[in-house]
């Protein structure tokens, strides 16, 4: 599943293409993805100018001029493809019916999984493709955002108001393994499996370490927790800088692939050597909450 860096990469691409554009037509080729679409979603989006494209955790939030918000989650295989006006003219989509997509050449799968299509006033088109259909789409009033069912439980953003002191307050009573805590979206959002493994390795912390042992008896963060928080932010920023990681079906809105996979220190490197300069350990894989965890038992304690 795309994690925060991948979603941020998509957000940046959509921001450049969508903001200031008016949605002239919305084509929905299904009535649902993971959940049913609101019955009036296409009508509520049509005619609206996109004001901003934000990210909250792994959700894309598109602000519209009338105060509504279009929410999109990529699920496991969702992606947006931006089609330029010149490409649209070449493909002549006006001849396509609602049930057919003419953009399969660009989106893949012969267009069979092009479930949503957004046509803009500049002649461009954005196509949402999702073979596994685990994505989510919704629309609601901006004032409802704090109580929106998919968003209300989310914890702090890693780059906004989250530091070692906040982290210590949130885990001082938790006995769960720190890897599991990092994946808890109530603790901090957007840190998925890949980047949790990488941050823990960089921090020298074993993923099985009880979370509360990273907090002092007075509730202050230990030096290990301070370093972990710093490394979480550093790993995420590094991944964003190179467009995220290419795993499964992820690609950016222009079709390019993320390159952070070339920088993995532990993830998906079972039986490989630890790449830390002062370590001669071997990467191992364990399973935590049905997820693979990669670590070096020699330098992660």
N, C-alpha and C positions, 0 to 999 in steps of 0.2 A: 504494500500500500504506500502511495506517495506520502512522504513525511514533510515536515515544515519547510525545508529548503526547496523541495520540489514544488510545493504549493506556492511558495513565495516567488519562484521562477515563473510560474504560470500567471500569478497575480501581476507581476511586472509587465509581462507581455500583453495581457488583457488591458491593463491600464493605458499603455501606449496606443492600443488599437481602438478602445471603446470610449474612453472619456471624451465628452463633447459631441459624441455621435448620437443620432436619434435612431431608435429601433423602429424600422418601418414594418417589419413583419416577423412573426415568430411561428415556426413550424414545429409541431410536436408530433413525432411519428409513433409515440407510445403514450399511454395514459399514466405510466409509472416507471420508476427505476427501482431502487430499494423500497421506496414508499410511493404511494399514489401522488401525482401532481395535484395541486389545487385546481379545481375545475375551471377557474377563471384566470389561471396563470398567464396564458398567452394574451388574453385581452388586457390584463393589467400591465404587461410589459410593452405591448405595442403602442407606439407613439411617444414613448418616454425617452428623454435624453439621459445618458449615463453621466452622472456627476462625479463618481469616484469608484475605485475598485480597491477594496480593503481585504485583509486576511485576519481571521480570528481562529487561532489554532490551525486546523487543517481545512477550515471552511473559507471559501471565497464569498465575500459580501459586496454586492454591486449596488451602490446607492443611485437611486433614480430621482429625477427632478420633482416628482410629486410627493416625495417622502417615503416611498416604498423601498424595500431592500430585496433584491433577488439573491437568494442563498444557493450556492453550488458546492457540493462535495464530490471529489473525483472518485471516491470509492477505491477499488483496487485497480481498475483499468481505464478509468475515464480520462479523456484528454480533449482539449480544445484545439482546433486547427483554424488558423486565420487565412482566409482566402482573399487575395487582393482584387480590386475592381477589374484589373486586366485579366486575371485568371477566371473571374466570374464570367466576363464577356466571352472568353474562349470556350467555356463549358456550357454557356447558354442555359442556365438553370430555369429560366422562365418556362421552358417546355416540360419541366418535371412536375409531376403531381405530388400531393402531400405525402403519399406513401413511398415515393422513390427519391433517392439521393443521387445526384450527378457528381458528387465530390469524392467518390470512392478512390479515384486516381490519387488523390491527395491524402485522404483519411485512412485508406486501407480497407480490407474486407469487402471490396467491391461496393462499399457504401451501405452494407447490410446493417451495420450497427451505428449509423448516424441518426441518433435519436432526437436531437434538438438542433434547430437551425435558426440563427439570428441574422436577419438581413438589415443592413444599416443604410442611412441616407447618403453615404458617399459611394454606395455601390459595392462595398465589401460585405463579406459573409463570414460568420463564425459558426463552425460546426462542432457540436459535442458528440463524441464517439465513445461508446462504452460497451465492449463485448460482454463483460460479465454482469453489467447492470447493477452494480453495488453502489453506484453514485446516488446523490440526493439532490433534488431541486425543490425550492420552495420560494414563496414570496410573502412578505409581511410588512406591516407598518414599522418604520424606524423606531417609533416609541415603544414597540413591543419587544425590541431586541433584548433587553435585560431579562425578560421572562420567556424568551423563545425556548422551546423545549430542548432543542439541540445545543443551545449555547449557555443556558443559565447555570449549568454545573461546572463550567470550565474554570480552571485556575489561572494564574497569571501568565502573561507572555514572557518568554525567556529574556527578551531584551527590554521589557518595560516593567519596572517595579519589582523585579525578581532578583534578589541577591542572596548571599549566604545567610544573612540574618533572617530574611523571610523564609528561606528554605529550612532553617533550623526550627523556626516556630511551627512549621507545617509537619515536620517529621519527628519532633522530640518524643512523641509517644508511640511511634510506629516501629514494630518489630519486623515488618516485612523486609525482604532483601532489597537492597538499594536499587538494583536493576529493575525490580518490579515497581518500586516507588517512582522511578524516573518515567516509567510508562503510564503512570496514573495521571490522567489529564486534569485531575483536581489539584495535583501537586504543582505541576508546571505543564503547559500545553506544548504540543508539537514535537516532543522528543521521542521519536519512535525507536524501534528495535536497533536499527543500524547505528544511529548516533549515540544511543545509550551505551552500546558496546564500545564504541570508539572513545567516548568521553571517559568511561571508567578505566579503559586501558591507559589513556594518557595521564590519568590521575593516579594510577598505581593502586586502585581500589578494587578488591575482589567483588564481583557482582553479587555474591551471596552474603556480603556484609550486612548485618542488621542495620536498618536505617538509623535507629535511635542511638547507635554507638558513634555516629558522626556529630553528635551534639553533646556539649559539656553538661555537667550536672546543674550549672546555673542557667542553662537554656541557650548559651552562646554557641555559635558554630565552631567546630574544631578546624584546625588548619587543613585537614583532609577535605572537609566539606567546602571550605572556601575554594580550595583548588578544583574540586569537582564542578562547582558552579561556574568557575572561570572557564574550565575546559568544555563544559556543555555549550557555553556561548561561543567559544572559539571554534569548536567543531561545526556548529550550525552556520556561523559566518563564513567559514572556509568552504562549506558545501554550497551555500548560496552563491558565492563568488564564481563557482565553476558550474552552476546550473543544476546542482543536486546530484543524485546518483541514478544511474541507469539500471533499473531492475525491472523485470517483467515487462510491462507495457508502457512505462513512463517515457514521455518525451515532452519537450517544451512546446509552446504554441506555434513555433516556427518549424517544428519537426526535429530540432536538434536534440541530442542526447546529453545527459549530465555526465560530468567527468570525475565526480568525487570518488567513484569506485576505484580509480587509479591511485587514490590516496589512502585506501583502507589499510589500517595497521593490523586489525584483528578480524574484522567481519568477513565471514566466508573464507577464512584462511586456515581452516582446520589442518593440523599436522605441518603447517608451514613454520618457519623460524620467526621468533619475535623480532621485530625490526628496530627495537630500541637499541641504541648504540652500546649500552652497558649491560645488555641482557643476552643470555644464550638459551633462553627458554623456547618451548615449542607451543604453538597455539592449540588450545583444546576447545571442544564444543560440549556444552552441557545444555540441558533443557530446563527452562524455568517458565512455569505457567503455559506450557505447550508452545513456547517460543524458543528458538535456538539462541544461545548466548555463546559468544566467542571470547576467549580470554587467554592470557598467559599466566599460568599459576605460579611462575617463578617470580615475576615482578609485580603482580597484583595481589596484595595481601589484605 
